[in-house]
Amino acid sequence: ALDGALQAPESRPFKSLRSAVRRALPTSHCRSTASCTMKTGTAWSPTPACALPNSRRSLGLRATRSRCPSRQAGNLPRTCHGRLVRATNLDTMTMATATDVRTEAQTPVRLENDANGLARLALEEEGWNYYQWRGHRCHYIREGQGPPVVLVHGFGAHSYHWRYTIAALREHHTVFAVCMLGYGWSDKAVIDYSGDLWGDQVADFISGVVAEMGQPVVVAGNSIGCIASLFSASALGPQKVRGVVFMNAAGKFKSQEQLAEEAQEGLGDEAATNPETSALQKFQTQVQLAFEETAAACIFYFTKFRIEGILKQVYVNPGQVDKELVYTIDRPAQDPQARDAFYKLSGAGKRTRTDVNEALDDLEVPLLVVHGMRDPWMVPDRARTIVSKRPDSLVDFVPIDDAGHCPMDDSPVAVNEALTKWIARL
C-alpha cells in the first residue's frame, strides 16, 4: 500500500512524504561488503527485500531471494539491517533501525530458593531493566556471564516466567529474558500486534541490546514465544543466532503431506476474486470484528478472576503455580490500557503474514524441541510434526513427561538439564 501510494505522481498528499522518505533512506541498506542499493531517482523504487530485518513481514510482503542481486551472489547475510521504513499504513509509518534501542538503569538480580530448595529469580515488583523500542518502553531481565541466551515468553506471560531458567544458566551464560510488547512490564500499546511484530522486536533486541556481547545467541521460546524466536532467527541468520529452542510451540506447523493437500484444495478457488462476493465478505468482516471485540472484553474480565485456575489447567505440578507467578500474570491486567491491548493481542495470529512452515524451512541453525507431554493445548503430535520437518542432523527432541504447557516452570530441573547439555554441544 505504501509503495503504491508513493508511485502515484499526481497524488499531492504523498509528494512531501515521498520526498521525506527518500531523504531519510540511505542509498546503501546493507552492512555487508556487498551492498543492496536503493535507487532514489525521479521514480520511486520499493525497498529491496534484503534491506528489511524480516523481509517477508514488513508491509505484509512475501519476499524472494531474487529481489536482491547481491543475495543471489551468495555473499550477503540472510538479512541486512540498515535504516528502514516499517509501516502497516501511512498513518502509522515510523523510521527505525535495528539498533535503535536506549536502555535505562538496571535493577540488580536477586536469587531465592523455592519451597523445594530450588534456586530461582526473586521477584522485583517494578521489574528489572527497560529499553525503548519503536517509541515504546519494553522490559527485560539480564543476568550472568558467558555466551548469550535470549528467552522469549508465551501468550499472557512475561520475562519472569523464566525464573528457574535464568537461575540455572547464569553461571555459564549471560541470560536475557525479554517481555514482548503488550506483555508483562512492557507497555500495553493499543496497536495491531502480530507474530511478525514480536519477531522484529526480538531481532532488534538481539541486534541492539545483546549486540555488545559480540557473540551469536541461542534464542529460546515458549508457546507463541517460539514463533517470535523462529522469525528472529530466520531473519538474522547464523551470523547472529547459533541455535533455537522451542518449548511447547504454538503456531500452525504442518507436515509436508498436510501442506500438499491444502495446496491441492486451493487450486481453482475463485471465491476470493469473485466481485459478487466482495460486498458480502466486507459485511461479514465488519460483523466479525464487532463480535470479536465484545468477546475479547468478556474473556479479559473473566480471565482476570481465574488466573490461578487457568494456570493449574496447563501445569502438571500445581505447587509451581504460586502467589508470585499469579501476581505477575495479574499485575499487567491492571494497566489502564490492558483491556484494549488484550483485544489487539487476541488478533495477533490472523495478522501474522509470515508462514511458520516457510520460516522453519529457512532456519539454518540447530533446533531443540522440548515439549511438556501433558499439555492440553499444544498436544505432543504438534512437536512431532515440527521434528519431522527438520533434518535429523539439525533437530533434537526432548519430551518432558511430567510437564504441561510451560515446562520450564512446571518441571524446571528436567528442562534446565536438557537445555544446558544441548547448548554445550553447539
PABALO-447369 format. One line per field, with one value per residue (C-alpha): residue number from 1; chain; x, y, z. Coordinates in nm, 2 decimals. Layout:
<sites>
nr = [NUM_...]
kette = [A_...]
X = [X_...]
Y = [Y_...]
Z = [Z_...]
</sites>
This chain:
<sites>
nr = [1_2_3_4_5_6_7_8_9_10_11_12_13_14_15_16_17_18_19_20_21_22_23_24_25_26_27_28_29_30_31_32_33_34_35_36_37_38_39_40_41_42_43_44_45_46_47_48_49_50_51_52_53_54_55_56_57_58_59_60_61_62_63_64_65_66_67_68_69_70_71_72_73_74_75_76_77_78_79_80_81_82_83_84_85_86_87_88_89_90_91_92_93_94_95_96_97_98_99_100_101_102_103_104_105_106_107_108_109_110_111_112_113_114_115_116_117_118_119_120_121_122_123_124_125_126_127_128_129_130_131_132_133_134_135_136_137_138_139_140_141_142_143_144_145_146_147_148_149_150_151_152_153_154_155_156_157_158_159_160_161_162_163_164_165_166_167_168_169_170_171_172_173_174_175_176_177_178_179_180_181_182_183_184_185_186_187_188_189_190_191_192_193_194_195_196_197_198_199_200_201_202_203_204_205_206_207_208_209_210_211_212_213_214_215_216_217_218_219_220_221_222_223_224_225_226_227_228_229_230_231_232_233_234_235_236_237_238_239_240_241_242_243_244_245_246_247_248_249_250_251_252_253_254_255_256_257_258_259_260_261_262_263_264_265_266_267_268_269_270_271_272_273_274_275_276_277_278_279_280_281_282_283_284_285_286_287_288_289_290_291_292_293_294_295_296_297_298_299_300_301_302_303_304_305_306_307_308_309_310_311_312_313_314_315_316_317_318_319_320_321_322_323_324_325_326_327_328_329_330_331_332_333_334_335_336_337_338_339_340_341_342_343_344_345_346_347_348_349_350_351_352_353_354_355_356_357_358_359_360_361_362_363_364_365_366_367_368_369_370_371_372_373_374_375_376_377_378_379_380_381_382_383_384_385_386_387_388_389_390_391_392_393_394_395_396_397_398_399_400_401_402_403_404_405_406_407_408_409_410_411_412_413_414_415_416_417_418_419_420_421_422_423_424_425_426]
kette = [A_A_A_A_A_A_A_A_A_A_A_A_A_A_A_A_A_A_A_A_A_A_A_A_A_A_A_A_A_A_A_A_A_A_A_A_A_A_A_A_A_A_A_A_A_A_A_A_A_A_A_A_A_A_A_A_A_A_A_A_A_A_A_A_A_A_A_A_A_A_A_A_A_A_A_A_A_A_A_A_A_A_A_A_A_A_A_A_A_A_A_A_A_A_A_A_A_A_A_A_A_A_A_A_A_A_A_A_A_A_A_A_A_A_A_A_A_A_A_A_A_A_A_A_A_A_A_A_A_A_A_A_A_A_A_A_A_A_A_A_A_A_A_A_A_A_A_A_A_A_A_A_A_A_A_A_A_A_A_A_A_A_A_A_A_A_A_A_A_A_A_A_A_A_A_A_A_A_A_A_A_A_A_A_A_A_A_A_A_A_A_A_A_A_A_A_A_A_A_A_A_A_A_A_A_A_A_A_A_A_A_A_A_A_A_A_A_A_A_A_A_A_A_A_A_A_A_A_A_A_A_A_A_A_A_A_A_A_A_A_A_A_A_A_A_A_A_A_A_A_A_A_A_A_A_A_A_A_A_A_A_A_A_A_A_A_A_A_A_A_A_A_A_A_A_A_A_A_A_A_A_A_A_A_A_A_A_A_A_A_A_A_A_A_A_A_A_A_A_A_A_A_A_A_A_A_A_A_A_A_A_A_A_A_A_A_A_A_A_A_A_A_A_A_A_A_A_A_A_A_A_A_A_A_A_A_A_A_A_A_A_A_A_A_A_A_A_A_A_A_A_A_A_A_A_A_A_A_A_A_A_A_A_A_A_A_A_A_A_A_A_A_A_A_A_A_A_A_A_A_A_A_A_A_A_A_A_A_A_A_A_A_A_A_A_A_A_A_A_A_A_A_A_A_A_A_A_A_A_A_A_A_A_A_A_A_A_A_A_A_A_A_A_A_A_A]
X = [0.00_0.29_0.47_0.15_0.07_0.42_0.43_0.13_0.30_-0.02_-0.11_-0.04_-0.08_0.20_0.45_0.61_0.60_0.77_1.05_1.09_1.12_1.38_1.59_1.57_1.67_2.04_2.14_2.30_2.10_2.34_2.61_2.79_3.06_2.80_2.55_2.20_2.13_1.80_1.76_1.63_1.57_1.25_1.07_1.00_1.17_1.03_1.26_1.47_1.36_1.71_1.70_1.44_1.50_1.24_1.18_0.87_0.70_0.74_0.45_0.30_0.51_0.64_1.00_1.20_1.58_1.56_1.47_1.82_2.11_2.36_2.18_2.18_2.55_2.57_2.78_2.51_2.37_2.01_1.90_2.06_1.99_2.01_1.78_1.43_1.07_0.82_0.45_0.12_-0.04_0.06_-0.07_0.15_0.47_0.78_1.15_1.36_1.69_1.77_2.00_1.77_1.73_1.80_1.85_1.77_1.94_1.94_1.79_2.02_1.90_1.84_1.80_1.60_1.51_1.16_0.97_1.17_1.50_1.54_1.71_1.51_1.48_1.34_1.05_1.10_0.76_0.87_1.07_1.44_1.57_1.40_1.47_1.29_1.18_0.97_0.87_0.76_0.91_0.99_1.12_1.39_1.60_1.98_2.19_2.50_2.82_2.92_2.78_2.44_2.10_1.78_1.45_1.10_0.78_0.44_0.09_-0.01_0.32_0.64_1.01_0.98_0.82_1.18_1.27_1.42_1.59_1.77_1.90_2.02_2.20_2.35_2.68_2.79_2.58_2.46_2.08_1.84_1.47_1.26_0.89_0.73_0.54_0.20_0.30_0.45_0.63_0.64_0.40_0.04_0.03_-0.30_-0.16_-0.21_0.00_0.13_0.39_0.58_0.59_0.73_0.98_1.10_1.12_1.33_1.55_1.61_1.67_1.94_2.09_2.07_2.08_2.26_2.50_2.76_2.83_2.99_2.87_2.58_2.30_2.08_1.72_1.45_1.08_0.77_0.43_0.40_0.75_0.86_0.72_0.90_1.22_1.18_1.11_1.40_1.64_1.53_1.58_1.92_2.07_2.35_2.58_2.38_2.18_2.35_2.06_1.69_1.48_1.11_0.92_0.56_0.55_0.23_0.17_0.02_0.31_0.20_0.35_0.45_0.15_-0.09_0.07_0.04_-0.33_-0.40_-0.22_-0.43_-0.75_-0.67_-0.64_-0.93_-1.07_-1.23_-1.42_-1.16_-1.16_-1.53_-1.66_-2.01_-1.89_-1.68_-1.96_-2.09_-1.74_-1.69_-2.01_-1.92_-1.58_-1.73_-1.98_-1.70_-1.48_-1.75_-1.82_-1.45_-1.41_-1.70_-1.59_-1.23_-1.36_-1.56_-1.27_-1.04_-1.26_-1.34_-0.97_-0.86_-1.05_-0.94_-0.57_-0.47_-0.73_-0.63_-0.26_-0.33_-0.52_-0.19_0.05_0.11_0.26_0.01_0.26_0.45_0.15_0.25_0.14_0.44_0.35_-0.02_0.07_0.29_0.02_-0.24_-0.03_-0.02_-0.40_-0.43_-0.28_-0.54_-0.49_-0.48_-0.83_-0.79_-0.44_-0.58_-0.83_-0.54_-0.33_-0.60_-0.60_-0.22_-0.24_-0.46_-0.24_0.08_0.19_0.50_0.43_0.58_0.64_0.84_1.03_1.11_1.23_1.46_1.61_1.98_2.08_2.02_1.68_1.60_1.23_1.14_0.78_0.57_0.38_0.08_0.00_-0.38_-0.33_-0.03_-0.06_0.26_0.17_0.25_0.60_0.64_0.53_0.79_1.06_0.96_1.01_1.38_1.68_1.79_2.13_1.96_1.70_1.68_1.36_1.33_0.99_0.92_0.66_0.60_0.51_0.24_0.23_0.51_0.77_1.05_0.84_0.64_0.93_1.24_1.50_1.45_1.42_1.73_1.93_1.83_1.88_2.23_2.35_2.22_2.38_2.71_2.72_2.66]
Y = [0.00_0.24_0.16_0.21_0.54_0.67_0.56_0.79_1.10_1.31_1.22_1.55_1.44_1.20_1.42_1.56_1.22_1.07_1.33_1.29_0.92_0.94_1.19_0.97_0.65_0.59_0.46_0.15_-0.07_-0.35_-0.37_-0.64_-0.57_-0.64_-0.36_-0.35_-0.01_0.18_0.39_0.74_0.90_1.05_0.72_0.55_0.21_-0.02_-0.11_-0.42_-0.73_-0.77_-0.42_-0.53_-0.71_-0.96_-0.92_-1.13_-0.94_-0.57_-0.42_-0.77_-0.86_-1.21_-1.17_-1.39_-1.41_-1.29_-0.94_-0.86_-0.93_-0.92_-1.20_-1.41_-1.38_-1.57_-1.31_-1.15_-1.24_-1.37_-1.03_-0.69_-0.44_-0.08_0.21_0.11_0.20_-0.01_0.06_-0.11_0.21_0.56_0.69_0.46_0.49_0.51_0.52_0.27_0.10_-0.25_-0.09_0.20_0.10_0.30_0.12_0.25_0.19_-0.17_-0.33_-0.60_-0.96_-1.14_-1.52_-1.72_-2.08_-2.21_-2.43_-2.73_-2.56_-2.50_-2.17_-1.92_-1.55_-1.34_-1.12_-0.74_-0.59_-0.29_-0.51_-0.51_-0.34_-0.13_-0.01_0.20_0.02_0.20_0.46_0.20_0.12_-0.25_-0.47_-0.73_-0.92_-0.96_-1.19_-1.40_-1.42_-1.61_-1.67_-1.50_-1.68_-1.49_-1.62_-1.53_-1.60_-1.72_-1.56_-1.38_-1.43_-1.23_-1.25_-1.36_-1.69_-1.79_-1.76_-2.11_-2.10_-1.77_-1.91_-2.23_-2.07_-1.77_-1.94_-2.01_-1.77_-1.41_-1.46_-1.21_-1.26_-1.01_-0.90_-0.88_-0.55_-0.58_-0.82_-0.82_-0.50_-0.37_-0.11_-0.21_-0.04_-0.05_-0.14_-0.42_-0.70_-0.99_-1.26_-1.06_-0.76_-0.97_-1.14_-0.79_-0.69_-1.00_-0.95_-0.58_-0.67_-0.91_-0.67_-0.38_-0.47_-0.80_-0.69_-0.57_-0.93_-0.97_-1.34_-1.52_-1.61_-1.91_-1.79_-2.00_-1.95_-2.09_-2.11_-1.80_-1.70_-1.98_-1.80_-1.48_-1.68_-1.85_-1.54_-1.35_-1.64_-1.68_-1.30_-1.27_-1.59_-1.80_-1.49_-1.37_-1.68_-2.02_-2.22_-2.21_-2.38_-2.45_-2.53_-2.63_-2.42_-2.25_-2.19_-2.38_-2.61_-2.87_-3.18_-3.19_-3.41_-3.15_-2.87_-3.06_-3.14_-2.77_-2.66_-2.90_-2.79_-2.42_-2.47_-2.33_-2.14_-1.82_-1.71_-1.46_-1.29_-1.30_-0.94_-1.07_-1.20_-0.89_-0.69_-0.98_-1.06_-0.70_-0.70_-1.03_-0.90_-0.59_-0.81_-1.05_-0.77_-0.63_-0.97_-1.03_-0.71_-0.78_-1.14_-1.03_-0.78_-1.06_-1.30_-1.04_-0.97_-1.34_-1.44_-1.18_-1.36_-1.71_-1.68_-1.94_-2.19_-2.14_-2.19_-2.51_-2.65_-2.64_-2.72_-3.08_-2.97_-2.74_-2.64_-2.44_-2.21_-1.99_-1.65_-1.48_-1.63_-1.54_-1.19_-1.13_-1.25_-1.04_-0.72_-0.63_-0.66_-0.36_-0.13_0.13_0.02_-0.35_-0.44_-0.26_-0.41_-0.75_-0.72_-0.63_-0.91_-1.17_-1.10_-1.13_-1.47_-1.37_-1.06_-1.27_-1.26_-1.49_-1.86_-2.05_-2.35_-2.15_-1.98_-2.33_-2.45_-2.15_-2.20_-2.28_-2.35_-2.64_-2.67_-2.82_-2.91_-2.95_-3.05_-3.10_-3.41_-3.34_-3.01_-2.99_-2.70_-2.80_-3.18_-3.39_-3.45_-3.09_-3.13_-3.45_-3.26_-2.99_-3.25_-3.43_-3.11_-3.08_-3.29_-3.53_-3.35_-3.02_-3.12_-3.28_-3.38_-3.39_-3.50_-3.39_-3.64_-3.46_-3.11_-2.92_-2.61_-2.43_-2.70_-2.45_-2.35_-2.67_-2.91_-2.69_-2.94_-3.17_-2.87_-2.70_-3.02_-3.07_-2.71_-2.69_-3.01_-2.91_-2.56_-2.71_-2.92_-2.63]
Z = [0.00_0.08_-0.24_-0.44_-0.29_-0.34_-0.70_-0.79_-0.94_-0.92_-0.56_-0.40_-0.03_-0.08_-0.26_0.05_0.22_-0.08_-0.07_0.31_0.28_0.00_0.20_0.51_0.34_0.27_-0.06_0.09_0.32_0.38_0.64_0.45_0.19_-0.08_-0.07_-0.20_-0.34_-0.31_-0.62_-0.55_-0.88_-1.01_-0.99_-0.66_-0.61_-0.34_-0.06_-0.15_0.04_0.19_0.34_0.59_0.92_0.83_0.46_0.43_0.71_0.65_0.47_0.45_0.15_0.08_-0.03_-0.25_-0.29_-0.64_-0.53_-0.43_-0.68_-0.40_-0.22_-0.53_-0.55_-0.22_-0.04_0.16_0.50_0.50_0.63_0.61_0.88_0.78_0.80_0.71_0.67_0.86_0.84_0.82_0.68_0.61_0.94_1.15_0.94_1.16_1.08_1.28_1.29_1.43_1.69_1.78_2.15_2.46_2.78_3.13_3.46_3.56_3.88_4.03_4.01_4.33_4.37_4.61_4.68_4.64_4.88_4.74_4.77_4.40_4.30_4.10_4.03_4.32_4.21_4.17_4.15_3.94_3.71_3.62_3.30_3.04_2.69_2.42_2.10_1.84_2.09_2.35_2.69_2.69_2.97_3.00_3.26_3.23_3.45_3.44_3.24_2.93_2.58_2.54_2.57_2.49_2.64_2.50_2.69_2.57_2.55_2.86_3.03_3.08_3.14_3.50_3.37_3.30_3.67_3.71_3.37_3.45_3.78_3.61_3.32_3.48_3.59_3.23_3.02_3.00_3.01_2.86_2.92_2.72_2.77_2.43_2.37_2.52_2.79_3.14_3.23_2.87_2.75_2.68_2.34_2.16_1.82_1.57_1.72_1.52_1.53_1.27_1.51_1.80_1.57_1.47_1.84_1.93_1.63_1.71_2.08_1.97_1.72_1.97_2.34_2.31_2.03_2.28_2.36_2.02_2.00_1.83_2.06_2.15_2.14_2.32_2.33_2.49_2.32_2.09_2.20_1.97_1.67_1.77_1.83_1.49_1.30_1.45_1.39_1.03_0.98_1.15_1.02_1.17_1.20_1.50_1.61_1.66_1.79_1.85_2.13_2.11_2.43_2.35_2.04_1.92_1.55_1.26_1.19_0.93_0.78_0.42_0.34_0.50_0.31_-0.02_0.05_0.12_-0.19_-0.40_-0.24_-0.31_-0.68_-0.87_-0.57_-0.72_-0.42_-0.32_-0.66_-0.74_-0.73_-0.64_-0.31_-0.21_-0.06_0.14_0.26_0.37_0.57_0.73_0.83_1.00_1.19_1.29_1.42_1.63_1.78_1.84_2.03_2.25_2.31_2.39_2.65_2.82_2.81_2.95_3.26_3.30_3.29_3.54_3.82_3.71_3.66_3.91_3.79_3.43_3.51_3.70_3.40_3.20_3.48_3.59_3.92_4.08_4.35_4.09_4.05_4.35_4.46_4.28_3.95_3.98_4.09_3.79_3.55_3.72_3.75_3.38_3.36_3.60_3.33_3.21_2.85_2.93_2.81_2.47_2.43_2.50_2.22_1.98_2.12_2.07_1.69_1.65_1.49_1.20_1.14_1.11_0.75_0.77_0.73_1.02_0.79_0.55_0.83_0.97_0.63_0.61_0.95_0.91_1.27_1.51_1.68_2.02_2.06_2.43_2.49_2.80_2.70_2.92_2.75_2.69_2.44_2.23_2.22_2.16_1.79_1.73_1.85_1.64_1.33_1.39_1.44_1.12_0.92_1.01_0.90_1.17_1.20_1.29_1.54_1.89_2.06_2.44_2.58_2.93_3.07_3.39_3.24_3.07_2.85_3.04_3.10_3.20_3.51_3.55_3.55_3.57_3.67_3.37_3.13_3.26_3.23_2.87_2.78_2.94_2.77_2.43_2.44_2.54_2.23_1.99]
</sites>
